[in-house]
Amino acid sequence: MAGSPQYFDLITMGRIGVDLYPLETGVPLARVETFGKFPGGSAANAAVAAARKGRSTAVIARTGDDPFGTFPHEALKESGADARPYCREALPEAGVEPAVVEQGSRGVFAVHRDGTRAEVPPVPVGVVTGLGAGDAFGGSLCHGPLAGRDPERTMRHAHAAGALVASRLARPSATPTGPEVADLLARAASPDAAGLPSQS
């Protein structure tokens, strides 16, 4: 990080590594026999979700000294000690602003510490797998305030992003873009929303 500092809309910290996703649909997870290996991890997936909405993102992470750690290691250049000052600089505030409960098929409920509440209904999709849906939700949740959205619109878009990933074989490329989320919300608002197809 030599030279002028680079600023990001979102910096996530946490696991980056290998995600194993089932490549079979309509099969309970316990009976899946074929999995695909994809770069991922919650922190990485949330950053990808926000980046697909047009945000500049970065991930602070550390990988293990094993094959699952070396797979994504080429993108990581600095040690944990090198990263600590940047973490402190990136986190000038302490405390939580909103509390958010993602309720899956029951929608989303959120309360801001100023008392503002938002509750949005579920978005119907044909569920293929729930893996990765929470990461897409988290990345979109971070995008909302940066885009100047109010809490209700933020929750509505975040929930729809998670629903889209649940309707696909989840991997970073399944993370939806802003137009895809807007399209799903428009279709969900139509009278025949109950018949929304799976987005495979």
C-alpha positions as CSV (number, residue, x, y, z in Angstrom):
1,M,0.0,0.0,0.0
2,A,2.8,2.4,-0.9
3,G,2.0,5.8,-2.2
4,S,-1.3,7.7,-2.0
5,P,-4.0,5.9,0.1
6,Q,-6.8,4.2,-1.8
7,Y,-10.3,4.7,-0.4
8,F,-13.0,2.1,-0.7
9,D,-16.8,2.2,-0.3
10,L,-16.7,-1.1,1.7
11,I,-13.9,-3.1,3.4
12,T,-14.8,-6.5,4.7
13,M,-12.8,-8.5,7.2
14,G,-13.0,-12.2,7.6
15,R,-12.7,-15.6,5.9
16,I,-11.5,-15.9,2.3
17,G,-10.8,-19.4,1.0
18,V,-12.6,-22.1,-0.9
19,D,-16.4,-22.6,-1.0
20,L,-17.7,-26.0,-2.0
21,Y,-21.2,-25.8,-3.6
22,P,-23.4,-28.7,-4.7
23,L,-23.7,-29.0,-8.4
24,E,-26.9,-31.1,-8.1
25,T,-30.4,-29.5,-7.7
26,G,-33.4,-31.0,-6.1
27,V,-31.3,-33.2,-3.8
28,P,-31.0,-32.8,-0.1
29,L,-27.5,-31.6,0.9
30,A,-26.8,-34.9,2.8
31,R,-27.3,-36.8,-0.5
32,V,-25.3,-34.5,-2.8
33,E,-22.4,-36.3,-4.4
34,T,-21.0,-33.7,-6.8
35,F,-19.5,-30.4,-5.6
36,G,-17.7,-27.5,-7.3
37,K,-14.8,-25.6,-5.9
38,F,-15.0,-21.8,-6.0
39,P,-13.1,-18.9,-4.4
40,G,-15.2,-17.5,-1.7
41,G,-15.7,-17.1,2.1
42,S,-18.3,-14.9,3.7
43,A,-16.1,-11.7,3.7
44,A,-15.1,-12.2,0.1
45,N,-18.6,-13.0,-1.1
46,A,-20.1,-10.0,0.6
47,A,-17.5,-7.8,-1.0
48,V,-18.3,-9.3,-4.4
49,A,-22.0,-8.7,-3.8
50,A,-21.4,-5.0,-3.1
51,A,-18.9,-4.7,-6.1
52,R,-21.6,-6.1,-8.4
53,K,-23.7,-3.1,-7.3
54,G,-20.9,-0.7,-8.5
55,R,-19.1,-0.3,-5.1
56,S,-15.3,-0.2,-4.8
57,T,-14.5,-2.9,-2.3
58,A,-11.5,-4.6,-0.6
59,V,-11.1,-7.6,1.7
60,I,-8.8,-8.0,4.7
61,A,-8.2,-11.6,5.4
62,R,-5.6,-14.3,6.0
63,T,-5.4,-17.7,4.5
64,G,-4.2,-21.0,6.0
65,D,-1.1,-22.8,5.1
66,D,-2.9,-25.6,3.3
67,P,-4.3,-26.3,-0.2
68,F,-7.6,-24.5,0.7
69,G,-5.5,-21.5,1.8
70,T,-3.1,-21.3,-1.2
71,F,-6.0,-21.4,-3.7
72,P,-6.9,-17.7,-3.1
73,H,-3.5,-16.7,-1.8
74,E,-2.3,-15.1,-5.0
75,A,-4.5,-12.1,-4.4
76,L,-3.2,-11.4,-0.9
77,K,0.1,-9.5,-0.6
78,E,0.4,-8.2,2.9
79,S,0.8,-9.8,6.3
80,G,-1.6,-9.3,9.2
81,A,0.9,-7.0,10.9
82,D,1.1,-4.8,7.8
83,A,-2.7,-4.6,7.6
84,R,-3.4,-3.5,11.3
85,P,-2.8,0.2,10.9
86,Y,-5.1,0.3,7.8
87,C,-7.8,-1.6,9.8
88,R,-7.7,1.0,12.6
89,E,-7.8,3.8,10.0
90,A,-10.8,2.3,8.2
91,L,-12.8,1.8,11.4
92,P,-12.9,5.3,13.0
93,E,-16.4,4.7,14.5
94,A,-17.5,2.1,17.1
95,G,-21.0,0.9,17.7
96,V,-23.8,-0.6,15.8
97,E,-26.3,1.6,13.8
98,P,-28.9,-0.9,12.6
99,A,-30.0,-4.4,13.9
100,V,-31.1,-6.6,11.1
101,V,-32.9,-9.9,11.2
102,E,-33.0,-11.8,7.9
103,Q,-36.0,-14.2,8.2
104,G,-35.7,-16.1,4.9
105,S,-39.2,-16.9,3.7
106,R,-40.7,-14.4,6.2
107,G,-38.8,-11.4,4.9
108,V,-36.6,-8.9,6.8
109,F,-37.0,-6.9,9.9
110,A,-34.6,-4.0,10.9
111,V,-34.5,-1.4,13.7
112,H,-32.1,1.5,13.6
113,R,-30.7,2.8,16.9
114,D,-32.7,6.1,16.3
115,G,-35.9,4.0,16.5
116,T,-36.6,3.8,12.7
117,R,-38.1,0.4,11.8
118,A,-38.3,-1.4,8.5
119,E,-40.1,-4.6,7.7
120,V,-40.3,-6.0,4.2
121,P,-42.1,-9.1,3.0
122,P,-40.5,-12.1,1.3
123,V,-39.7,-12.2,-2.4
124,P,-41.0,-15.5,-3.9
125,V,-38.4,-17.5,-5.9
126,G,-37.8,-21.2,-6.7
127,V,-35.1,-22.1,-4.1
128,V,-32.2,-24.2,-5.5
129,T,-29.9,-23.8,-2.6
130,G,-29.6,-21.4,0.3
131,L,-25.7,-21.4,0.2
132,G,-24.3,-17.9,-0.4
133,A,-27.7,-16.1,0.0
134,G,-26.6,-14.4,3.3
135,D,-23.4,-13.1,1.8
136,A,-25.3,-11.5,-1.1
137,F,-27.7,-10.1,1.4
138,G,-24.8,-8.6,3.4
139,G,-23.1,-7.0,0.4
140,S,-26.4,-5.4,-0.7
141,L,-27.1,-4.3,2.8
142,C,-23.8,-2.4,2.9
143,H,-24.6,-0.9,-0.6
144,G,-28.0,0.6,0.4
145,P,-26.8,3.4,2.8
146,L,-23.9,4.2,0.4
147,A,-26.5,4.7,-2.4
148,G,-28.5,7.0,-0.1
149,R,-31.4,4.5,0.3
150,D,-33.7,4.6,3.2
151,P,-33.8,1.5,5.5
152,E,-36.9,0.0,3.9
153,R,-35.6,0.2,0.4
154,T,-32.2,-1.1,1.6
155,M,-33.8,-4.1,3.2
156,R,-36.0,-4.8,0.2
157,H,-33.1,-4.8,-2.2
158,A,-30.8,-6.8,0.2
159,H,-33.5,-9.4,0.7
160,A,-34.1,-9.7,-3.1
161,A,-30.4,-10.1,-3.7
162,G,-30.3,-13.0,-1.2
163,A,-33.4,-14.5,-2.8
164,L,-31.8,-14.5,-6.3
165,V,-28.7,-16.3,-5.0
166,A,-31.0,-18.9,-3.3
167,S,-32.6,-19.5,-6.7
168,R,-29.3,-20.3,-8.4
169,L,-26.4,-22.7,-8.0
170,A,-24.6,-20.4,-5.6
171,R,-21.1,-19.2,-6.3
172,P,-19.6,-15.7,-6.7
173,S,-20.9,-15.5,-10.3
174,A,-24.4,-16.1,-9.0
175,T,-24.3,-12.8,-7.1
176,P,-26.9,-10.5,-8.8
177,T,-26.3,-7.1,-10.2
178,G,-28.5,-4.1,-9.4
179,P,-30.6,-4.4,-12.6
180,E,-31.2,-8.1,-11.8
181,V,-32.5,-7.2,-8.3
182,A,-34.7,-4.4,-9.7
183,D,-36.1,-6.9,-12.2
184,L,-37.0,-9.4,-9.5
185,L,-38.6,-6.8,-7.3
186,A,-40.7,-5.5,-10.3
187,R,-41.8,-9.1,-11.1
188,A,-42.6,-9.8,-7.4
189,A,-44.9,-6.7,-7.4
190,S,-46.9,-8.0,-10.3
191,P,-50.2,-9.9,-9.7
192,D,-48.8,-13.2,-10.8
193,A,-45.8,-13.0,-8.5
194,A,-46.5,-16.4,-7.0
195,G,-45.5,-18.0,-10.2
196,L,-42.0,-16.6,-10.4
197,P,-39.6,-19.2,-12.0
198,S,-36.4,-20.4,-10.6
199,Q,-33.4,-18.4,-11.8
200,S,-31.0,-21.2,-12.7
